[in-house]
Amino acid sequence: MKRIVVAGVDGGASTTRCVAVETGSWRIAACKSGPSNILSAGPEKTLFSVRDAFNRALGKLGHDEAEAVALCLSGAWTAGGRLAKLFHGKIKARRIMIKSDVEAAAAACLGFEKQGVVVIAGTGSVVLGVSDGSFFKAGGWGYMLDDEGGAYPVSIEGLRAAFQSYDGRGEKTSLEDEAKRFFKAESMEKLARRIYDMRRERIALFAKIVRREAEKGDRVARSIIEDAAESLSRGMLAVIRRMKLNPDEELNVYFVGGMFSNHSNILAGSILKHLSQKRVRINVKKPAYSPTVGALMIVFRELGMVLPSKVLKKVERQVSKSI
């Protein structure tokens, strides 16, 4: 049997990850690169990041071309046509599939289950409902129009609160001092200048400080997280209504992305509180695999090939260790 290489790419506003597998030998390679959201990073950076991660992963396996690759990228649902043109002739694969990073996350979360809701809150945010192969989306319209509950909007709200605290226009908050400390600024004036020269992905990292201060009891930070939870809850309810579930049916929900990471459950807890008030029955489950592995699962599914469960677990371990 001829050995072929297939690859899955999961790309977002901050990072691009690729995993490549050689069938038969089941050798695995994984690499990561920079941002690949064409709406925020632009076409040149997106192309560079995807090609960099893809080519290095294939190189580790001793190949320079793949049979197929799924490019699961943030912004694909809005700019799928632009992405198809961008990668045409630029990626060494016989078949290139342009998908959304949300689809990769859904495949990774649900595994072989047919129904569930995936809440993604990374740099941006989106909610996706899946029911028997149909997708129902809420949010995900990009950082200028949407992304409520994502790290970038949460960071911006945290910084606004910090400056209002400094001015005396708002309630005093620990975010004032924490912002200076996090961004290594000696004064609020220097912090302001630094923020305006900073990339969005770097600003978004401040969200983890907002979460931490909220957990420590800062009222302003807590209010910001509560607002983020309410926004994501509205997206979930919109999706659930369109899924037309039975009233007594319990729904599996998966929380994915940096806003839910680092052992922080404050955002997820606030979301569940909002949903309980609406009498929605929720069963929170841990994603079966990472989104990068989900991208690989999409390739195998589209090719009509089976990815053995032993190999899936091996791929997940390799991805976790390498990227």
ZADO-1210 file (C-alpha; in nm, 4 decimals, padded with zeros to 6 digits):
<atoms>
<atom x="00.0000" y="00.0000" z="00.0000" code="MET" pos="1"/>
<atom x="00.1346" y="00.3405" z="-00.0990" code="LYS" pos="2"/>
<atom x="00.2115" y="00.5647" z="00.1930" code="ARG" pos="3"/>
<atom x="00.0706" y="00.9147" z="00.1665" code="ILE" pos="4"/>
<atom x="00.0924" y="01.2208" z="00.3866" code="VAL" pos="5"/>
<atom x="-00.2139" y="01.4127" z="00.5017" code="VAL" pos="6"/>
<atom x="-00.2137" y="01.7238" z="00.7173" code="ALA" pos="7"/>
<atom x="-00.4438" y="01.9347" z="00.9271" code="GLY" pos="8"/>
<atom x="-00.3871" y="02.3026" z="01.0003" code="VAL" pos="9"/>
<atom x="-00.5639" y="02.4949" z="01.2766" code="ASP" pos="10"/>
<atom x="-00.5016" y="02.8683" z="01.2492" code="GLY" pos="11"/>
<atom x="-00.6274" y="03.1646" z="01.4456" code="GLY" pos="12"/>
<atom x="-00.5522" y="03.5237" z="01.5339" code="ALA" pos="13"/>
<atom x="-00.2484" y="03.4332" z="01.7434" code="SER" pos="14"/>
<atom x="-00.1091" y="03.0950" z="01.6389" code="THR" pos="15"/>
<atom x="-00.1103" y="02.8452" z="01.3520" code="THR" pos="16"/>
<atom x="-00.0597" y="02.4754" z="01.4261" code="ARG" pos="17"/>
<atom x="-00.0079" y="02.1923" z="01.1788" code="CYS" pos="18"/>
<atom x="00.0020" y="01.8172" z="01.2262" code="VAL" pos="19"/>
<atom x="00.1038" y="01.5827" z="00.9432" code="ALA" pos="20"/>
<atom x="00.0682" y="01.2035" z="00.9359" code="VAL" pos="21"/>
<atom x="00.2189" y="00.9453" z="00.7033" code="GLU" pos="22"/>
<atom x="-00.0313" y="00.6634" z="00.6540" code="THR" pos="23"/>
<atom x="00.0890" y="00.3074" z="00.6978" code="GLY" pos="24"/>
<atom x="00.3898" y="00.3939" z="00.9110" code="SER" pos="25"/>
<atom x="00.1737" y="00.6404" z="01.1070" code="TRP" pos="26"/>
<atom x="00.4696" y="00.8670" z="01.1668" code="ARG" pos="27"/>
<atom x="00.3621" y="01.2058" z="01.3025" code="ILE" pos="28"/>
<atom x="00.5058" y="01.5558" z="01.2876" code="ALA" pos="29"/>
<atom x="00.3706" y="01.8762" z="01.4391" code="ALA" pos="30"/>
<atom x="00.4804" y="02.2402" z="01.4045" code="CYS" pos="31"/>
<atom x="00.3480" y="02.5840" z="01.4875" code="LYS" pos="32"/>
<atom x="00.3861" y="02.9345" z="01.3490" code="SER" pos="33"/>
<atom x="00.2340" y="03.2816" z="01.3810" code="GLY" pos="34"/>
<atom x="-00.1174" y="03.4200" z="01.3179" code="PRO" pos="35"/>
<atom x="-00.3276" y="03.3179" z="01.0168" code="SER" pos="36"/>
<atom x="-00.6556" y="03.5066" z="01.0471" code="ASN" pos="37"/>
<atom x="-00.6648" y="03.6863" z="00.7123" code="ILE" pos="38"/>
<atom x="-00.9065" y="03.9482" z="00.8501" code="LEU" pos="39"/>
<atom x="-00.6625" y="04.0654" z="01.1170" code="SER" pos="40"/>
<atom x="-00.3185" y="03.9407" z="01.0126" code="ALA" pos="41"/>
<atom x="-00.3598" y="04.0167" z="00.6419" code="GLY" pos="42"/>
<atom x="-00.2906" y="03.7891" z="00.3420" code="PRO" pos="43"/>
<atom x="00.0903" y="03.7975" z="00.3452" code="GLU" pos="44"/>
<atom x="00.1248" y="03.7024" z="00.7118" code="LYS" pos="45"/>
<atom x="-00.1495" y="03.4401" z="00.6794" code="THR" pos="46"/>
<atom x="00.0217" y="03.2764" z="00.3825" code="LEU" pos="47"/>
<atom x="00.3603" y="03.2835" z="00.5543" code="PHE" pos="48"/>
<atom x="00.2332" y="03.1317" z="00.8809" code="SER" pos="49"/>
<atom x="00.0414" y="02.8500" z="00.7127" code="VAL" pos="50"/>
<atom x="00.3215" y="02.7608" z="00.4717" code="ARG" pos="51"/>
<atom x="00.5817" y="02.7777" z="00.7485" code="ASP" pos="52"/>
<atom x="00.4001" y="02.5346" z="00.9800" code="ALA" pos="53"/>
<atom x="00.2913" y="02.3073" z="00.6905" code="PHE" pos="54"/>
<atom x="00.6306" y="02.2853" z="00.5174" code="ASN" pos="55"/>
<atom x="00.8217" y="02.2226" z="00.8395" code="ARG" pos="56"/>
<atom x="00.5812" y="01.9458" z="00.9452" code="ALA" pos="57"/>
<atom x="00.6150" y="01.7734" z="00.6076" code="LEU" pos="58"/>
<atom x="00.9910" y="01.8201" z="00.6178" code="GLY" pos="59"/>
<atom x="01.0114" y="01.6346" z="00.9479" code="LYS" pos="60"/>
<atom x="00.8524" y="01.3354" z="00.7727" code="LEU" pos="61"/>
<atom x="01.0878" y="01.3630" z="00.4751" code="GLY" pos="62"/>
<atom x="00.8152" y="01.4760" z="00.2338" code="HIS" pos="63"/>
<atom x="00.7651" y="01.7933" z="00.0333" code="ASP" pos="64"/>
<atom x="00.4040" y="01.7343" z="-00.0773" code="GLU" pos="65"/>
<atom x="00.0863" y="01.6104" z="00.0909" code="ALA" pos="66"/>
<atom x="-00.1981" y="01.4148" z="-00.0580" code="GLU" pos="67"/>
<atom x="-00.4461" y="01.6436" z="00.1149" code="ALA" pos="68"/>
<atom x="-00.4565" y="01.9187" z="00.3750" code="VAL" pos="69"/>
<atom x="-00.7423" y="02.0832" z="00.5627" code="ALA" pos="70"/>
<atom x="-00.6699" y="02.4500" z="00.6294" code="LEU" pos="71"/>
<atom x="-00.9036" y="02.5257" z="00.9189" code="CYS" pos="72"/>
<atom x="-00.8584" y="02.8977" z="00.9636" code="LEU" pos="73"/>
<atom x="-01.0206" y="03.1754" z="01.1604" code="SER" pos="74"/>
<atom x="-01.2056" y="03.4058" z="00.9209" code="GLY" pos="75"/>
<atom x="-01.2708" y="03.1315" z="00.6636" code="ALA" pos="76"/>
<atom x="-01.6482" y="03.1639" z="00.6821" code="TRP" pos="77"/>
<atom x="-01.6190" y="03.5330" z="00.5998" code="THR" pos="78"/>
<atom x="-01.3263" y="03.5241" z="00.3577" code="ALA" pos="79"/>
<atom x="-01.3273" y="03.1703" z="00.2180" code="GLY" pos="80"/>
<atom x="-01.2983" y="03.2893" z="-00.1414" code="GLY" pos="81"/>
<atom x="-00.9978" y="03.5100" z="-00.0625" code="ARG" pos="82"/>
<atom x="-00.8282" y="03.2225" z="00.1177" code="LEU" pos="83"/>
<atom x="-00.8840" y="02.9835" z="-00.1736" code="ALA" pos="84"/>
<atom x="-00.7158" y="03.2308" z="-00.4102" code="LYS" pos="85"/>
<atom x="-00.4386" y="03.3020" z="-00.1621" code="LEU" pos="86"/>
<atom x="-00.3355" y="02.9376" z="-00.1256" code="PHE" pos="87"/>
<atom x="-00.3893" y="02.8294" z="-00.4867" code="HIS" pos="88"/>
<atom x="-00.0556" y="02.7009" z="-00.6142" code="GLY" pos="89"/>
<atom x="00.1182" y="02.8074" z="-00.2925" code="LYS" pos="90"/>
<atom x="00.0610" y="02.4963" z="-00.0813" code="ILE" pos="91"/>
<atom x="00.2149" y="02.1688" z="-00.1980" code="LYS" pos="92"/>
<atom x="-00.0860" y="01.9409" z="-00.1641" code="ALA" pos="93"/>
<atom x="-00.2896" y="01.7603" z="-00.4282" code="ARG" pos="94"/>
<atom x="-00.6092" y="01.8610" z="-00.2500" code="ARG" pos="95"/>
<atom x="-00.6598" y="02.1707" z="-00.0358" code="ILE" pos="96"/>
<atom x="-00.9715" y="02.2035" z="00.1795" code="MET" pos="97"/>
<atom x="-01.0572" y="02.5468" z="00.3154" code="ILE" pos="98"/>
<atom x="-01.2483" y="02.5144" z="00.6412" code="LYS" pos="99"/>
<atom x="-01.3164" y="02.7269" z="00.9472" code="SER" pos="100"/>
<atom x="-01.1186" y="02.6798" z="01.2665" code="ASP" pos="101"/>
<atom x="-01.4594" y="02.6458" z="01.4293" code="VAL" pos="102"/>
<atom x="-01.5217" y="02.3276" z="01.2279" code="GLU" pos="103"/>
<atom x="-01.1899" y="02.1864" z="01.3499" code="ALA" pos="104"/>
<atom x="-01.2845" y="02.2649" z="01.7092" code="ALA" pos="105"/>
<atom x="-01.6247" y="02.1005" z="01.6620" code="ALA" pos="106"/>
<atom x="-01.4695" y="01.7855" z="01.5169" code="ALA" pos="107"/>
<atom x="-01.2202" y="01.7761" z="01.8026" code="ALA" pos="108"/>
<atom x="-01.4824" y="01.8275" z="02.0723" code="CYS" pos="109"/>
<atom x="-01.7566" y="01.5992" z="01.9541" code="LEU" pos="110"/>
<atom x="-01.5341" y="01.3191" z="01.8286" code="GLY" pos="111"/>
<atom x="-01.7869" y="01.0704" z="01.6973" code="PHE" pos="112"/>
<atom x="-02.0899" y="01.2227" z="01.8711" code="GLU" pos="113"/>
<atom x="-02.3575" y="01.3802" z="01.6505" code="LYS" pos="114"/>
<atom x="-02.4833" y="01.6655" z="01.8679" code="GLN" pos="115"/>
<atom x="-02.3446" y="01.9343" z="02.0927" code="GLY" pos="116"/>
<atom x="-02.2582" y="02.3019" z="02.1359" code="VAL" pos="117"/>
<atom x="-01.9008" y="02.4290" z="02.1147" code="VAL" pos="118"/>
<atom x="-01.8203" y="02.7631" z="02.2786" code="VAL" pos="119"/>
<atom x="-01.4909" y="02.9045" z="02.1552" code="ILE" pos="120"/>
<atom x="-01.3352" y="03.1993" z="02.3344" code="ALA" pos="121"/>
<atom x="-00.9788" y="03.2574" z="02.2248" code="GLY" pos="122"/>
<atom x="-00.8586" y="03.5920" z="02.0981" code="THR" pos="123"/>
<atom x="-01.2076" y="03.6221" z="01.9487" code="GLY" pos="124"/>
<atom x="-01.5228" y="03.4193" z="02.0077" code="SER" pos="125"/>
<atom x="-01.7921" y="03.2152" z="01.8356" code="VAL" pos="126"/>
<atom x="-02.0576" y="02.9606" z="01.9339" code="VAL" pos="127"/>
<atom x="-02.1309" y="02.6608" z="01.7126" code="LEU" pos="128"/>
<atom x="-02.4157" y="02.4127" z="01.7459" code="GLY" pos="129"/>
<atom x="-02.3896" y="02.0755" z="01.5718" code="VAL" pos="130"/>
<atom x="-02.6855" y="01.8457" z="01.5155" code="SER" pos="131"/>
<atom x="-02.6743" y="01.5479" z="01.2775" code="ASP" pos="132"/>
<atom x="-02.4294" y="01.7168" z="01.0422" code="GLY" pos="133"/>
<atom x="-02.5959" y="02.0609" z="01.0432" code="SER" pos="134"/>
<atom x="-02.4144" y="02.3658" z="01.1785" code="PHE" pos="135"/>
<atom x="-02.5707" y="02.6591" z="01.3648" code="PHE" pos="136"/>
<atom x="-02.3440" y="02.9558" z="01.4310" code="LYS" pos="137"/>
<atom x="-02.3687" y="03.2668" z="01.6484" code="ALA" pos="138"/>
<atom x="-02.0984" y="03.5304" z="01.6624" code="GLY" pos="139"/>
<atom x="-01.7588" y="03.5030" z="01.5007" code="GLY" pos="140"/>
<atom x="-01.7932" y="03.8207" z="01.2916" code="TRP" pos="141"/>
<atom x="-01.4429" y="03.9457" z="01.3662" code="GLY" pos="142"/>
<atom x="-01.2837" y="04.1846" z="01.6119" code="TYR" pos="143"/>
<atom x="-01.4311" y="04.5048" z="01.4638" code="MET" pos="144"/>
<atom x="-01.7928" y="04.3842" z="01.4735" code="LEU" pos="145"/>
<atom x="-01.8107" y="04.1118" z="01.7335" code="ASP" pos="146"/>
<atom x="-01.5907" y="03.8711" z="01.9347" code="ASP" pos="147"/>
<atom x="-01.7658" y="03.9496" z="02.2652" code="GLU" pos="148"/>
<atom x="-01.6350" y="03.7190" z="02.5350" code="GLY" pos="149"/>
<atom x="-01.3023" y="03.6751" z="02.3570" code="GLY" pos="150"/>
<atom x="-00.9677" y="03.7729" z="02.5036" code="ALA" pos="151"/>
<atom x="-00.9202" y="04.0880" z="02.2993" code="TYR" pos="152"/>
<atom x="-01.2515" y="04.2568" z="02.3963" code="PRO" pos="153"/>
<atom x="-01.2025" y="04.1479" z="02.7586" code="VAL" pos="154"/>
<atom x="-00.8520" y="04.2957" z="02.7562" code="SER" pos="155"/>
<atom x="-00.9745" y="04.6234" z="02.6076" code="ILE" pos="156"/>
<atom x="-01.2490" y="04.6489" z="02.8712" code="GLU" pos="157"/>
<atom x="-00.9907" y="04.5764" z="03.1404" code="GLY" pos="158"/>
<atom x="-00.7611" y="04.8490" z="03.0095" code="LEU" pos="159"/>
<atom x="-01.0478" y="05.0979" z="02.9840" code="ARG" pos="160"/>
<atom x="-01.1352" y="05.0251" z="03.3447" code="ALA" pos="161"/>
<atom x="-00.7705" y="05.0743" z="03.4433" code="ALA" pos="162"/>
<atom x="-00.7519" y="05.4183" z="03.2818" code="PHE" pos="163"/>
<atom x="-01.0904" y="05.5216" z="03.4234" code="GLN" pos="164"/>
<atom x="-00.9699" y="05.4117" z="03.7667" code="SER" pos="165"/>
<atom x="-00.6572" y="05.6240" z="03.7242" code="TYR" pos="166"/>
<atom x="-00.8568" y="05.9280" z="03.6107" code="ASP" pos="167"/>
<atom x="-01.1148" y="05.8959" z="03.8854" code="GLY" pos="168"/>
<atom x="-01.3896" y="05.8473" z="03.6265" code="ARG" pos="169"/>
<atom x="-01.4547" y="05.4930" z="03.7349" code="GLY" pos="170"/>
<atom x="-01.4416" y="05.2603" z="04.0330" code="GLU" pos="171"/>
<atom x="-01.0960" y="05.1938" z="04.1746" code="LYS" pos="172"/>
<atom x="-00.9607" y="04.8614" z="04.0503" code="THR" pos="173"/>
<atom x="-00.6484" y="04.6507" z="04.0868" code="SER" pos="174"/>
<atom x="-00.6358" y="04.6394" z="03.7068" code="LEU" pos="175"/>
<atom x="-00.4738" y="04.9857" z="03.7143" code="GLU" pos="176"/>
<atom x="-00.1537" y="04.8624" z="03.8762" code="ASP" pos="177"/>
<atom x="-00.1718" y="04.5194" z="03.7145" code="GLU" pos="178"/>
<atom x="-00.1859" y="04.6737" z="03.3652" code="ALA" pos="179"/>
<atom x="00.1331" y="04.8713" z="03.4260" code="LYS" pos="180"/>
<atom x="00.3016" y="04.5643" z="03.5674" code="ARG" pos="181"/>
<atom x="00.1902" y="04.3327" z="03.2863" code="PHE" pos="182"/>
<atom x="00.2918" y="04.5646" z="03.0028" code="PHE" pos="183"/>
<atom x="00.6055" y="04.6852" z="03.1861" code="LYS" pos="184"/>
<atom x="00.5066" y="05.0537" z="03.1841" code="ALA" pos="185"/>
<atom x="00.6253" y="05.2963" z="03.4514" code="GLU" pos="186"/>
<atom x="00.3194" y="05.5200" z="03.4260" code="SER" pos="187"/>
<atom x="-00.0297" y="05.5215" z="03.2775" code="MET" pos="188"/>
<atom x="00.0864" y="05.7768" z="03.0202" code="GLU" pos="189"/>
<atom x="00.3612" y="05.5422" z="02.9023" code="LYS" pos="190"/>
<atom x="00.1160" y="05.2529" z="02.9074" code="LEU" pos="191"/>
<atom x="-00.1205" y="05.4381" z="02.6742" code="ALA" pos="192"/>
<atom x="00.1582" y="05.5064" z="02.4236" code="ARG" pos="193"/>
<atom x="00.2701" y="05.1437" z="02.4415" code="ARG" pos="194"/>
<atom x="-00.0800" y="05.0047" z="02.3837" code="ILE" pos="195"/>
<atom x="-00.1300" y="05.2073" z="02.0650" code="TYR" pos="196"/>
<atom x="00.1919" y="05.0596" z="01.9213" code="ASP" pos="197"/>
<atom x="00.1032" y="04.7033" z="02.0198" code="MET" pos="198"/>
<atom x="-00.0370" y="04.4163" z="01.8135" code="ARG" pos="199"/>
<atom x="-00.3871" y="04.2982" z="01.8950" code="ARG" pos="200"/>
<atom x="-00.2635" y="03.9493" z="01.9874" code="GLU" pos="201"/>
<atom x="-00.0291" y="04.0947" z="02.2492" code="ARG" pos="202"/>
<atom x="-00.3042" y="04.3116" z="02.3988" code="ILE" pos="203"/>
<atom x="-00.5307" y="04.0051" z="02.4175" code="ALA" pos="204"/>
<atom x="-00.2931" y="03.8382" z="02.6621" code="LEU" pos="205"/>
<atom x="-00.4029" y="04.0840" z="02.9301" code="PHE" pos="206"/>
<atom x="-00.7329" y="03.8946" z="02.9534" code="ALA" pos="207"/>
<atom x="-00.5689" y="03.6340" z="03.1758" code="LYS" pos="208"/>
<atom x="-00.4910" y="03.9129" z="03.4254" code="ILE" pos="209"/>
<atom x="-00.8534" y="04.0280" z="03.4153" code="VAL" pos="210"/>
<atom x="-00.9651" y="03.6707" z="03.4873" code="ARG" pos="211"/>
<atom x="-00.7149" y="03.6362" z="03.7685" code="ARG" pos="212"/>
<atom x="-00.8182" y="03.9630" z="03.9341" code="GLU" pos="213"/>
<atom x="-01.1840" y="03.8657" z="03.9003" code="ALA" pos="214"/>
<atom x="-01.1109" y="03.5381" z="04.0803" code="GLU" pos="215"/>
<atom x="-00.9294" y="03.7325" z="04.3535" code="LYS" pos="216"/>
<atom x="-01.2421" y="03.9416" z="04.4096" code="GLY" pos="217"/>
<atom x="-01.1857" y="04.2677" z="04.2203" code="ASP" pos="218"/>
<atom x="-01.5380" y="04.3995" z="04.1541" code="ARG" pos="219"/>
<atom x="-01.4543" y="04.5720" z="03.8266" code="VAL" pos="220"/>
<atom x="-01.2726" y="04.2704" z="03.6820" code="ALA" pos="221"/>
<atom x="-01.5560" y="04.0476" z="03.7970" code="ARG" pos="222"/>
<atom x="-01.8077" y="04.2687" z="03.6181" code="SER" pos="223"/>
<atom x="-01.6075" y="04.2440" z="03.2943" code="ILE" pos="224"/>
<atom x="-01.6055" y="03.8634" z="03.3124" code="ILE" pos="225"/>
<atom x="-01.9775" y="03.8588" z="03.3928" code="GLU" pos="226"/>
<atom x="-02.0461" y="04.0699" z="03.0831" code="ASP" pos="227"/>
<atom x="-01.8346" y="03.8325" z="02.8728" code="ALA" pos="228"/>
<atom x="-02.0279" y="03.5351" z="03.0116" code="ALA" pos="229"/>
<atom x="-02.3620" y="03.7016" z="02.9358" code="GLU" pos="230"/>
<atom x="-02.2568" y="03.7668" z="02.5760" code="SER" pos="231"/>
<atom x="-02.1470" y="03.4071" z="02.5226" code="LEU" pos="232"/>
<atom x="-02.4639" y="03.2812" z="02.6917" code="SER" pos="233"/>
<atom x="-02.6772" y="03.4819" z="02.4471" code="ARG" pos="234"/>
<atom x="-02.4898" y="03.3183" z="02.1610" code="GLY" pos="235"/>
<atom x="-02.5458" y="02.9753" z="02.3090" code="MET" pos="236"/>
<atom x="-02.9186" y="03.0367" z="02.3570" code="LEU" pos="237"/>
<atom x="-02.9512" y="03.1617" z="01.9980" code="ALA" pos="238"/>
<atom x="-02.7857" y="02.8458" z="01.8680" code="VAL" pos="239"/>
<atom x="-02.9853" y="02.6138" z="02.0945" code="ILE" pos="240"/>
<atom x="-03.3156" y="02.7676" z="01.9786" code="ARG" pos="241"/>
<atom x="-03.2239" y="02.7003" z="01.6157" code="ARG" pos="242"/>
<atom x="-03.1262" y="02.3408" z="01.6945" code="MET" pos="243"/>
<atom x="-03.4904" y="02.2780" z="01.8000" code="LYS" pos="244"/>
<atom x="-03.4121" y="02.0339" z="02.0781" code="LEU" pos="245"/>
<atom x="-03.6676" y="01.8550" z="02.2884" code="ASN" pos="246"/>
<atom x="-03.7441" y="02.0600" z="02.6036" code="PRO" pos="247"/>
<atom x="-03.6222" y="01.7846" z="02.8375" code="ASP" pos="248"/>
<atom x="-03.3136" y="01.6983" z="02.6345" code="GLU" pos="249"/>
<atom x="-02.9736" y="01.7427" z="02.7997" code="GLU" pos="250"/>
<atom x="-02.7175" y="01.9073" z="02.5762" code="LEU" pos="251"/>
<atom x="-02.3433" y="01.8423" z="02.5717" code="ASN" pos="252"/>
<atom x="-02.1420" y="02.1660" z="02.5832" code="VAL" pos="253"/>
<atom x="-01.7710" y="02.2097" z="02.5228" code="TYR" pos="254"/>
<atom x="-01.5667" y="02.5137" z="02.6287" code="PHE" pos="255"/>
<atom x="-01.2621" y="02.5753" z="02.4084" code="VAL" pos="256"/>
<atom x="-00.9964" y="02.8465" z="02.3917" code="GLY" pos="257"/>
<atom x="-00.7610" y="03.0502" z="02.6050" code="GLY" pos="258"/>
<atom x="-01.0364" y="03.2245" z="02.8002" code="MET" pos="259"/>
<atom x="-01.1186" y="02.8862" z="02.9552" code="PHE" pos="260"/>
<atom x="-00.7584" y="02.7725" z="03.0052" code="SER" pos="261"/>
<atom x="-00.4987" y="02.7958" z="03.2807" code="ASN" pos="262"/>
<atom x="-00.7281" y="02.6113" z="03.5205" code="HIS" pos="263"/>
<atom x="-00.9647" y="02.9106" z="03.5283" code="SER" pos="264"/>
<atom x="-01.3327" y="02.8233" z="03.5540" code="ASN" pos="265"/>
<atom x="-01.4700" y="03.1678" z="03.6383" code="ILE" pos="266"/>
<atom x="-01.5952" y="03.2366" z="03.2836" code="LEU" pos="267"/>
<atom x="-01.7461" y="02.8910" z="03.2361" code="ALA" pos="268"/>
<atom x="-01.9053" y="02.9102" z="03.5804" code="GLY" pos="269"/>
<atom x="-02.0645" y="03.2449" z="03.5014" code="SER" pos="270"/>
<atom x="-02.1988" y="03.1099" z="03.1708" code="ILE" pos="271"/>
<atom x="-02.3552" y="02.8105" z="03.3436" code="LEU" pos="272"/>
<atom x="-02.5178" y="03.0418" z="03.5976" code="LYS" pos="273"/>
<atom x="-02.6776" y="03.2460" z="03.3192" code="HIS" pos="274"/>
<atom x="-02.8036" y="02.9312" z="03.1446" code="LEU" pos="275"/>
<atom x="-02.9460" y="02.7800" z="03.4638" code="SER" pos="276"/>
<atom x="-03.1685" y="03.0864" z="03.4964" code="GLN" pos="277"/>
<atom x="-03.3090" y="02.9973" z="03.1513" code="LYS" pos="278"/>
<atom x="-03.3671" y="02.6368" z="03.2620" code="ARG" pos="279"/>
<atom x="-03.1389" y="02.4935" z="02.9946" code="VAL" pos="280"/>
<atom x="-03.0087" y="02.1465" z="03.0775" code="ARG" pos="281"/>
<atom x="-02.6345" y="02.1406" z="03.0178" code="ILE" pos="282"/>
<atom x="-02.3761" y="01.8650" z="03.0465" code="ASN" pos="283"/>
<atom x="-02.0254" y="02.0142" z="03.0301" code="VAL" pos="284"/>
<atom x="-01.7808" y="01.7770" z="02.8650" code="LYS" pos="285"/>
<atom x="-01.4094" y="01.7917" z="02.8026" code="LYS" pos="286"/>
<atom x="-01.3131" y="01.8069" z="02.4322" code="PRO" pos="287"/>
<atom x="-01.2117" y="01.4664" z="02.3009" code="ALA" pos="288"/>
<atom x="-00.9128" y="01.6102" z="02.1135" code="TYR" pos="289"/>
<atom x="-00.7373" y="01.9400" z="02.0406" code="SER" pos="290"/>
<atom x="-00.8559" y="02.1543" z="01.7441" code="PRO" pos="291"/>
<atom x="-00.5364" y="02.0714" z="01.5507" code="THR" pos="292"/>
<atom x="-00.6259" y="01.7026" z="01.5698" code="VAL" pos="293"/>
<atom x="-00.9798" y="01.8003" z="01.4725" code="GLY" pos="294"/>
<atom x="-00.8407" y="01.9499" z="01.1502" code="ALA" pos="295"/>
<atom x="-00.6700" y="01.6193" z="01.0765" code="LEU" pos="296"/>
<atom x="-00.9933" y="01.4297" z="01.1468" code="MET" pos="297"/>
<atom x="-01.1683" y="01.6460" z="00.8865" code="ILE" pos="298"/>
<atom x="-00.9134" y="01.5454" z="00.6207" code="VAL" pos="299"/>
<atom x="-00.9606" y="01.1754" z="00.6849" code="PHE" pos="300"/>
<atom x="-01.3388" y="01.2160" z="00.6859" code="ARG" pos="301"/>
<atom x="-01.3365" y="01.4056" z="00.3541" code="GLU" pos="302"/>
<atom x="-01.1104" y="01.1438" z="00.1954" code="LEU" pos="303"/>
<atom x="-01.3315" y="00.8609" z="00.3177" code="GLY" pos="304"/>
<atom x="-01.0426" y="00.7148" z="00.5154" code="MET" pos="305"/>
<atom x="-01.0368" y="00.5775" z="00.8679" code="VAL" pos="306"/>
<atom x="-00.8033" y="00.7244" z="01.1265" code="LEU" pos="307"/>
<atom x="-00.7501" y="00.4434" z="01.3826" code="PRO" pos="308"/>
<atom x="-00.8308" y="00.5376" z="01.7410" code="SER" pos="309"/>
<atom x="-00.4821" y="00.4302" z="01.8539" code="LYS" pos="310"/>
<atom x="-00.3321" y="00.6690" z="01.6020" code="VAL" pos="311"/>
<atom x="-00.5655" y="00.9495" z="01.7132" code="LEU" pos="312"/>
<atom x="-00.4434" y="00.9161" z="02.0692" code="LYS" pos="313"/>
<atom x="-00.0835" y="00.9067" z="01.9495" code="LYS" pos="314"/>
<atom x="-00.1387" y="01.2192" z="01.7394" code="VAL" pos="315"/>
<atom x="-00.2945" y="01.4012" z="02.0364" code="GLU" pos="316"/>
<atom x="00.0032" y="01.3152" z="02.2559" code="ARG" pos="317"/>
<atom x="00.2460" y="01.4342" z="01.9878" code="GLN" pos="318"/>
<atom x="00.0562" y="01.7593" z="01.9327" code="VAL" pos="319"/>
<atom x="00.0396" y="01.8284" z="02.3077" code="SER" pos="320"/>
<atom x="00.4107" y="01.7640" z="02.3461" code="LYS" pos="321"/>
<atom x="00.5305" y="01.9503" z="02.0364" code="SER" pos="322"/>
<atom x="00.2990" y="02.2494" z="01.9981" code="ILE" pos="323"/>
</atoms>
